Amino acid sequence: MTNNLPTFNRELPTGDVVKMVASNIRQERTGLHSKVTILLNNRMVVFSTFNTDKDEERTRLSNAAFKYLSPVLQEAYPLPQLKHDLDKFCDEYWDTYLGALIPEPTRGGGLMPLEFALEPYIVQGGGTILFAPPGRGKSFTALLMAVSIDNGVSELWKVAKPRPVLYINLERSVYTMRRRLGPVNTALGLMPDHPLWMVHRRGRSLADIMDEVGRLVQDQKIEVIVLDSISRAGMGAMVEDRPMNRIIDGLNNLCETWLALAHTPRADDTHAYGNIMLDAGADVTVRMLTDARENELGIGLEIKKANDMGKRDIETLRLTFDQEYGLKGVEKAKFSDYPRLIASVEDDFTESLFQYTFEKQPVCADEAAAALHKDRSYISKLWSKDNRYQIIKRQDRKVYYGIKKEFY
């Protein structure tokens, strides 16, 4: 955060103070990069984001800063000294940055209950990724969660207490978000014009606004951020390790508790689009299933990964819409009300069972049931009816299955 950023101060004979600040610090393949800002009496003079290992970049920034100084200040702070101070600062700020990471003795807390910002999907101090194909209601769901947390409303989910929320909108216009927020407020028992902190930067990336958001999180004492969406992070190709780690690191640095929306690959809606590091960096991942009908949308929330809690049942919501005004109402629903949701889960489990059987074969129903959290008789039934499987052996009254060679 900005309070812990590396800085350098030069007090001039005139009584003025020149300050250098490094922010958005990151190691890249080509060297150390950061945004370096030069201030005069705490007012910004110039800034640039660049590879601070390169002398020509430092020369360019020091020359630009020197041109903005008055003749009196130029005499008090000659260009060679300014350049030398910038060189020294860029040479040392990485060690200063790392030096701020002071270890501390951390004692175990005994039997501490798991705390949620919104149960069971957003863990206090953790990150959650909510994923689904485009146009399936992720933003509405995220808005419902954000407003619930911000106001301590337990209409749809258990919210222990209000926590200030910041919604980062990189996808849609201000008009669209205002039009959606009003009905969401009403559905949760609030006045339509009830406010929610939002950053609207349609057409920009998270990387572009990291410093701006960091200051807002501090100034407004934000406790939870919602990012819509990861696809607009602007930190590199999402199929590579480094960009995925940068996205997770960026979210963790902004706020310890966060929810980020993610899209799915075009041909597979069982996981979020991107490198596996995306899932690895989140504490909870939630797959959003949908069943669309006329003026109605059934939403199923299936927890796919949860670091600190056990298996949870799929929760179902019913969203109803008015063709003229948009969202009309939200209520809890039964999973059985939406056959398409059931079919999606069954198809997903069928493929999970195939992958598990392939990796563990020969395997019996008891082992598969324990690993996949399903009833053993249901697994046995799937094995016996699917021609991709075959019995490998029988031992101690147990039947062990594997995959037929032609399906490898």
N, C-alpha and C positions, 0 to 999 in steps of 0.2 A: 504494500500500500504506500501511498505518497509520504506518510510520516516516516517510513523507514528507507527512503530512497537515498542513494549515495549523493552527497553534495560537497561542493568546494566553495569557500568564501574568500574573496580578496577585498580587504578594506583599503580604500585609496586615500591618499593624503588629503583629498577634498572632503573626506567624511562619507563619500558614497561607497556602496558595497556592491560588488559584482559577484553573482552567484552562478555556479554551474550545477545542473541537476541531471542525473541519468535515470530514465524510466523505461518501462517496457523492455527490460533487459532479457536477452536470450542468446544462447549459443547456437550458431548456425555452422554449416559445414565449412563456409568460407571464413569464419572468424566470429568475434564477439560483436553483436549488434545491439543498439539501443537508441532511444530518442534522447538526444542531449539538448537541453534548454539553457540558454544564457540569459540571466535576468540582471537588471540594474535596479537596485533598491526595491527588490521583489516584484518588479514589473518586467514582463517578458520583452526581450530585445530580439532574439532570433532563436530558432530551433531547427533541428534536422534529425531524421532517423537514418542511420548509416552504419557501416562497418567501422567501428572505432579503432580497429587495428591499422587502418589505412591512413597514412600521413596526408595524402592529398585531400581526403575528406575533412580531416581536422583543419588543414590550412584553409579550405574553403569556408568553413564555419567561423573560424577566428577572423578572417578577413571581413566576412559579412557583419559580424558583431562590431568590429572596430569602426566600420563606416557609419554605424548608427550613433557612435559616441560624439559628444560635442568636442570642439577643439580643446577646451580646457581639460576634459576627461581623457582625450587622446594623449595630451601631454603628461597627464598624471598616470596613465596606463598605456605605455607604448605597445605597439603591435607585437614585437618580439616577446615581451613579457606575457601578454595575453595568450599568445600561441604556446609559450612554454607551460603556462598554467593549465591550458587545455590538454596538452600532451601528457602532463603529469597526472591530471585528473583521469584521463582515459586509460592510462597505464595502471592506475590503482583502484578504480571504482569496482572492478569485479571482486577483488579481495575484500574491499569494504562491504560489498553486498553480501558476500558469503560470511563475513565476520559478524554480520547482524543476526545470523542464524545461531544463536547461543543455545547449547543444549541445557536442559533443565531436568532435575530428578522428577520423575513422574510416578506417583504412587497409584497402585490399583485401587479401584473404588469399591471393592467388595461386590455384593450382589446389587448391581445397579440396573434398574429397568431400562429397556430400550425406549428412548424418547423420540417422538415423531413431531414434525411440523404439520404433517397431514397423514394420518394412519390409514392404510399401511404403506403408502407409496413414497412418501418423502420423509426420510430419516433426518432427525436433527444432526447437523454436522456432516451430512452425506450428500452425494450427488445422485440424481435419478435421471434416466433417459426414458422418455415415452416415445414409442415409435409406431408408425403405421404408414401405409401408402398415402400420397398426396390427396387432399380433398376428402378425408374421412372423418373430420371433426376434431383433430388434435388441438387446434387453437381454441375452440370452444371449451374443450375439456381442460386445457391449461388455464384458461381464464376462470373457469369455475373453481379450480384448485387455488389459483392465486387470490381471488376475492375471498374464498373461504378462509385461507390462512391469514390474510391481511386483517380480517374482521373477527376472527375467532368463531366462525359460523360452522356448526356441525350438522347442517341440514342433510348433506350427502355423505360426508366422511367425518370421522372423529378428529376434531381440532382442539387441542388442550387449551391453547391460549392464542390471542392475536400476536402476530409477528409482522413487522413492516416488510412489504414485498415490493420488488421492482420488476416490472415486466419489460423485457427488451424486445421490441418489435422491429425486426429487420425485413419482414415479409410484406406488410400491408400498409395502406395509407392510414393517416390519422382518422379520417372520416370512417373508414371501415371498422377500426378498433373502437371508436366511440359508439358506432351503431351496434356493435356486438356487446360492448360492456353494459349498456343500459339494460337489455333483457336479462343478462347474466345476473346483474344486481337484483333485479326484480324477482328472478327465480329463487334467489337466496334470501329473500325477505328484506332487502335493502331498498332505499330510494333509487330510482333509475339513474339519477345524476351523482350517485355516490362516487367519490374519486378513487383512483388507484394510481400509484406512481408508475409512469411508463416512460421509456425512451423510444422515440420513433425515428428510425434512421433507414427507411426503405431505400434500397439501392446501395447501402453501405455495408461493410462487413464488421464483425465483432472486433477484428484486429484493428480496424480504423478508429474505434471508439473506446478501446480498453481504458485509457487514462481518464477519459470523461466519465465513464461508468464507475471506475474506481473512486473518483472524487465524490460522485453522487452517493455511492454506497456508504462512504464514511460520513458525509455531511448529513444525510437523512437517517443514519443509523439503520440501514437496511439489513435485515436478517435472512431473507430468502430472495434469490433472483430466479426469474423464469426467462429462458432464452428461446426465442422463436425466430429462427431455428439454427441447428448446428450446420446445416448445409450452407449458411451464410457466414460461417466463421471467418473465411478468407485467410486461412493459415496454411494452405497448400493442398495437394491432392489427398483426398480422404481414404485412399487405398494404401497409403504409406504410414509407417510407424511414427515418424517425427511429427507430421502435422496433427495426427490424432492425439499424441501426447501433449502437444502445444495447446490444443483445444481444452483438454481436461485440465492441464496446469493453469490455463488462463481462467477457467471457471472457478477452480479451487482458490486462486489468488484473489479473485473478485469477492467471493463470499463462500463461507464454509458450507452453506446449505443451498442447493440449487436443483432446479428442474430444467432439463433441456429437451426440446422436441427434435426428433430425427425422422427422416424419411426412410423407406425401405427400398431395396433393389427392385427394379421393374418386374423381375420374374419370381421374386421370393419375398413374401411378407412376414417371414418367421424371424427375421433379425433386422437390425438397423443397418442402413448402408454405411460402409466404411470399414476401415481396418479393425481387426480384433481388439486393438488397444482401446478402442472406444468403449466396448463392453467391459474390458478389464478395468478401466478407470472409473467406472460408475459403481456405486454401492447397490443400486437397485435398477433393474431394467424392466420396463413394462410394455408388453405388446398390446396394442389397442385393436380389438376386433370390431367389425361393424356389420350391421344388417340394415340396409336402407330400404325404406318403404315410402309410400306417398305421404309427405308431410310428417314423417317420423323417422328417427334414426336410433337403432339399438346399438349400444356401445358396451363391449365387454373388455374389462381390464384384467389382463393375465400377467402376473408377476413371473418373469422368466429367470431372473437372477436376484438373489437377496443375500447379502453377506452375513447379516446378523439376525435373521428370523427364519422361522420354519415355513413350510408349504402353506400357501393361502389360497382359498377358493377364488374363482373368478367372480368379480363384482360386475353387475349389469346396471346400466342407466338407460332411461328412455328420454330422448330429446324430441320434442314436438316443435313444429315450425309453422309459421304463418307466411304465406307467399308474399305478402306485402311488407311485413315488419321483421321477418326473420325469426329468431328463437322465441318460442312462445312459452315453453315450460320444460322443466327437468324433474324427473322423479326416479327413484330406485325401481328396478324391474326384476323379474325372474329370468334366469338364464334360459330356462325352458321356453320362454316366450319367443325366442329367436332361434329357429332351427339352423339358420346359416352360421350363427356363432358356434353352435354345437358341432356342425360339420367342419368348420375351420379348425377347431381344437382337435377333433378326432383325426383329421388329415395330418395335422402337425405331429400328433403323437405317433401315428403310424410310421412316419418317416424317422422320428426319434428312436422308435423301437428297432427299426431296420438298422440304423447306424449303430446303436448300442449292441445289437446282436452280432453285427459284422465285426465289431471291435473286440467283443468278449467271448465269442463262440469257442467251444460249446458253452451254453449258459442255460440255466433252468429258470422256471417262472418265479421262484422265490427270490433269486438274486436280482432278476430284472424288476420285479415289483418293488423291492427295497430301493433300488437305484433310481427308478423312474417315478416313484410315488403313485403307483397304480395298483389296483387289485390283481392278484396273481391269476385268478380265473379269467379276468378280462384279457390279460396278456396271453394266456394259454389259448384262448379262443381265437385271438388274432393270428397266432402262429399256425394254428391248425387250419385256418381258412385261407391263408395267403400262400400261394404256390411258390413264393420266393424262398420259403423256409423248408427245412427238412430236419428230421430227427437224427441226431448224431450218435447218441448213446442213451442208455437207461442205467441208472445207478442208484441204489438205496431208495427205490420207489420214486425216483425223480426222473423226469424226461428232459434231456438236454437238446437244445435246438441250435442250428447253425444256418448259414446261407448256402443255397445251391450254387454251384460253380458258375453256371451260366448268368447269374445275376451279380457277379463280382464286378 
